[in-house]
Amino acid sequence: MEIPELIPILFYFLVGGLLGLLFFGGLWLTITKGMLSKNPAIWFFVSMLFRIGLVVMGFYFVTRGQLARLLPCLAGFIAIRMVMTKRLEAAKKATFI
């Protein structure tokens, strides 16, 4: 595979990573702020709708239904999930020990 062929794949991977960052960062923010709220159910429900809607619209507009665009986008999304999970686990262990 040549470099010009890798540029679009890298772009879709980064867009998926950005969508993952927005989704999982929003989830983290929802958990930290929602638990202190008087009405956490409303906070969690609205956040879920917003985050899912944002990610679905992002995937739809970026990939335009093409599998060759969707796969690197999903890979970036999942990569951010894995990174955030590891970082939050490490932060949790450091806080409680």
Secondary structure, 3 states (H helix, E strand, C coil): CCHHHHHHHHHHHHHHHHHHHHHHHHHHHHHHHHCCCCCHHHHHHHHHHHHHHHHHHHHHHHHCCCHHHHHHHHHHHHHHHHHHHHHHHHHHHHHHC
